Amino acid sequence: MNTRLLMRASAVFLGALGAGATFLPQEILVRAGSPPAGLSVIIVQIAGALYLGFAMLNWMAQGNVIGGIYSRPVAIGNLAHFTIGGLALLKSILAGQHAMEILVGAAGYLAFAVSFAFIAFWHPR
């Protein structure tokens, strides 16, 4: 598997989510049906900062060999993030939320989770 491509794709995916959450928190909360005020705005912006930080980590690590014992913390961190996020989105779909944002997010998260599982537990070529 081409880990450079995977790292770039995950960096772009997380960067887009992070930029949106950082600069458009009120709009995201309105779309989600929550009141866009108070602590919830700050929490969405902090989540955006986390996404941007993870995107930067992945972008900077794209030149490294990822997989096996190489850059294992990066691979495991991504695996944990995408697996937990994907399962949370899948749970919301099974609970009846079928918004396009949730379906697309779940597909992206689960695809990255499978990819990072492959990278984390199989030796790189």
TIKE-942145 format. One line per field, with one value per residue: residue in one letter; x, y, z of N, C-alpha, C in turn. Coordinates in steps of 0.001 Angstrom, whole numbers. Layout:
! residues N
sefi	c(a:...) .
n.px	c(X:...) .
n.py	c(Y:...) .
n.pz	c(Z:...) .
ca.px	c(X:...) .
ca.py	c(Y:...) .
ca.pz	c(Z:...) .
c.px	c(X:...) .
c.py	c(Y:...) .
c.pz	c(Z:...) .
***
This chain:
! residues 125
sefi	c(m:n:t:r:l:l:m:r:a:s:a:v:f:l:g:a:l:g:a:g:a:t:f:l:p:q:e:i:l:v:r:a:g:s:p:p:a:g:l:s:v:i:i:v:q:i:a:g:a:l:y:l:g:f:a:m:l:n:w:m:a:q:g:n:v:i:g:g:i:y:s:r:p:v:a:i:g:n:l:a:h:f:t:i:g:g:l:a:l:l:k:s:i:l:a:g:q:h:a:m:e:i:l:v:g:a:a:g:y:l:a:f:a:v:s:f:a:f:i:a:f:w:h:p:r) .
n.px	c(849:516:1807:2383:452:-1841:-1323:-1324:-3964:-5464:-4564:-5561:-8330:-8773:-7818:-9657:-11992:-11111:-10566:-13125:-14504:-13063:-13368:-16071:-17908:-20463:-22187:-21960:-23060:-25709:-26539:-26437:-28516:-28293:-28161:-26321:-24360:-22453:-20688:-20694:-19879:-17192:-16249:-16591:-14764:-12362:-12302:-11934:-9346:-7975:-8392:-7024:-4428:-3894:-4066:-1842:194:-56:499:3140:4361:4252:6433:7798:8516:5754:4256:4366:7008:7778:7293:5209:3656:2312:776:-839:-2153:-3680:-5184:-6679:-8137:-9640:-11017:-12552:-14021:-15322:-16886:-18569:-19956:-21176:-22815:-24604:-25859:-27129:-28915:-30732:-30123:-29778:-28519:-26822:-24242:-23454:-23474:-21505:-19315:-19077:-18436:-15959:-14450:-14498:-13213:-10638:-10025:-9831:-7702:-5596:-5486:-4514:-1996:-870:-627:597:3627:5610:6226) .
n.py	c(-1179:2229:4324:7024:8247:7572:8959:11596:11805:11406:13601:15741:15225:15394:17978:19526:19049:20136:22851:23706:23305:25006:27587:27864:27366:28089:27765:25032:24020:24988:23564:21034:21174:22309:24874:27731:28860:29956:27557:25377:26344:26915:24345:23054:24564:23910:21174:21421:22476:20247:18456:19859:19802:17028:16653:18131:16616:14191:15128:15991:13566:12114:11454:9537:6047:4138:1781:-1611:-1644:886:4300:3737:4971:7028:5594:4025:5996:7247:5010:4503:6930:7022:4569:4700:7052:6266:4115:5488:7141:5156:4004:6120:6145:3638:4226:5721:8162:9592:11589:13150:14114:12561:9982:10171:10933:8664:6691:7656:7693:4949:3788:4910:3823:1055:1118:2180:164:-1947:-869:-565:-3164:-4870:-5669:-3146:-2742) .
n.pz	c(0:-762:1376:1446:-178:1308:3717:2785:1796:4157:5588:4075:4254:7085:7462:6010:7508:9928:9293:8615:11078:12726:11627:11003:13201:14276:12088:11628:13977:13762:11470:12555:14273:16773:19303:18365:20350:23211:25157:23382:20885:21365:21942:19455:17958:19273:18714:15982:15995:16945:14805:12768:13828:13783:11045:10208:11412:9963:7380:7651:8221:5927:4319:5716:6369:6944:8962:10193:12429:11988:12415:14152:16305:14913:13054:14788:16278:14249:13472:15834:16047:13593:13711:16106:15607:13223:14150:15926:14128:12578:14508:14925:12452:12496:14484:13188:11988:8986:7542:4848:5393:7556:6495:4456:6010:7675:5777:4849:7244:7992:5803:6045:8544:8028:6223:7814:9720:8212:7571:10139:11167:9349:7736:6139:2615) .
ca.px	c(0:1272:1509:2455:-873:-2755:-1069:-1797:-5428:-5986:-4255:-6524:-9637:-8810:-7620:-10933:-12869:-10571:-10776:-14554:-14874:-12384:-13837:-17525:-18545:-21887:-22900:-21982:-24032:-27052:-26820:-26643:-29732:-27951:-28057:-24934:-23934:-21822:-19620:-20698:-19065:-15792:-15932:-16434:-13505:-11266:-12276:-11300:-7903:-7470:-8352:-5924:-3178:-3717:-3796:-441:1016:-79:1185:4577:4851:4018:7688:8328:7978:4695:3824:5250:7518:8172:6290:4076:2728:1481:-186:-1791:-2978:-4663:-6086:-7608:-9030:-10586:-11873:-13525:-14913:-16156:-17894:-19549:-20817:-21973:-23841:-25637:-26618:-27999:-29954:-31730:-29681:-29332:-28096:-25744:-22964:-23120:-23174:-20207:-18311:-18892:-17715:-14571:-13809:-14306:-12184:-9344:-9778:-9354:-6377:-4603:-5337:-3602:-661:-349:-412:1328:4956:5644:7017) .
ca.py	c(0:3464:5067:8467:8638:7462:10057:12831:11787:11612:14977:16617:14945:15981:19417:20124:19021:21061:24238:23984:23404:26162:28870:27885:26560:28384:27171:23584:23754:25210:22425:19867:21371:22773:26336:28148:29846:29500:26570:24473:26964:26738:22913:22770:25162:23099:19961:21828:22576:18865:17943:20516:19272:15679:16806:18549:15454:13266:15741:15999:12190:11414:10977:8446:4709:3921:390:-2468:-915:2225:5336:3049:5864:7743:4631:3628:7174:7359:3860:4734:8044:6680:3462:5194:7974:5499:3378:6455:7524:3983:3890:7127:5695:2556:4828:6371:9431:9299:12812:12892:14387:11428:8842:10408:10883:7265:5987:8113:7229:3506:3491:5227:2871:-197:1377:2304:-1158:-2679:-275:-756:-4554:-5620:-5121:-2355:-3320) .
ca.pz	c(0:-835:2602:1160:-658:2443:4649:2149:1758:5512:5968:3390:4855:8427:7330:5598:8683:10920:8855:8756:12494:13325:11110:10823:14259:14417:10964:11850:15047:13222:10590:13418:15053:18119:19389:18121:21339:24433:25223:22229:19833:21744:21815:18025:17520:19815:17896:14725:16239:17008:13435:12049:14356:13262:9613:10076:11748:8836:6247:7917:8287:4666:3755:6536:6171:7935:8990:10967:13593:11544:12694:14766:17004:13934:12516:15836:16565:13171:13563:16943:15708:12530:14140:17088:14902:12297:14918:16432:13008:12238:15548:14678:11278:12950:15327:12336:11396:7634:6860:3894:6044:8416:5628:3818:7071:8093:4712:4886:8475:7975:4800:6648:9635:7423:5653:8880:10343:7337:7720:11493:11557:8355:7454:4914:1527) .
c.px	c(895:935:1579:1093:-1894:-2573:-1539:-3321:-6020:-5703:-5243:-7919:-9759:-8634:-8904:-11920:-12417:-10784:-12248:-14963:-14242:-13035:-15345:-18255:-20039:-22700:-23007:-23019:-25464:-27461:-27102:-27894:-29486:-27911:-26595:-24463:-23199:-20707:-19564:-19871:-17583:-15378:-15737:-15122:-12300:-11166:-11637:-9795:-7274:-7367:-7203:-4571:-2882:-3412:-2341:515:1093:659:2700:5165:4738:5297:8299:7776:6975:4293:4840:5697:7871:7025:5028:3142:1802:395:-1251:-2696:-4055:-5667:-7120:-8619:-10082:-11499:-12948:-14519:-15847:-17243:-18964:-20505:-21709:-23106:-24963:-26476:-27596:-29123:-30968:-31328:-29096:-28999:-26897:-24370:-22507:-22745:-21800:-19086:-18025:-18117:-16243:-13828:-13532:-13265:-10791:-9018:-9233:-7940:-5308:-4440:-4366:-2169:-65:50:263:2623:4937:6528:8093) .
c.py	c(1242:4339:6569:8979:8602:8627:11389:12898:12035:13034:15957:16459:15618:17487:20138:20153:20055:22508:24618:24185:24620:27474:28972:27131:26823:27719:25649:23233:23959:24027:21162:19997:21808:24296:26778:29215:29150:28489:25659:25029:26736:25269:22541:23358:24382:21769:20256:21946:21188:18247:18553:20014:17875:15726:17204:17405:14493:13835:15701:14586:11452:10859:9821:7102:4478:2459:-478:-1736:524:3203:4735:3984:6631:6810:4270:4799:7366:6221:4076:5816:7618:5520:3945:6145:7246:4712:4304:6884:6365:3775:4902:6764:4594:3063:5618:7704:9134:10572:12491:13106:13192:10211:8990:10334:9465:6485:6369:7584:5728:3085:3783:4255:1557:-9:1464:990:-1998:-2184:-626:-2198:-5432:-4909:-4312:-3027:-2380) .
c.pz	c(0:378:2386:707:477:3412:4077:2166:3139:5984:5328:4004:6219:8386:6926:6764:9721:10555:9000:10204:13158:12907:10921:11937:14405:13312:11121:12913:14570:12343:11401:14280:16483:18148:19256:19103:22479:24246:23997:21070:20118:21580:20339:17512:18047:19058:16538:14861:16319:15615:12650:12529:13835:11759:9389:10395:10564:7624:6443:7928:6961:4038:4522:6077:7297:7847:9702:12217:13254:11724:13298:15536:16064:13396:13552:16213:15513:13216:14668:16587:14689:12915:15103:16434:13958:13014:15491:15324:12581:13241:15323:13450:11683:13846:14505:11745:10022:6866:5974:4525:6884:7570:4977:4856:7519:7043:4712:6098:8438:6928:5358:7783:9090:6871:6731:9649:9523:7528:9087:11778:10509:8025:6145:3851:1094) .
***
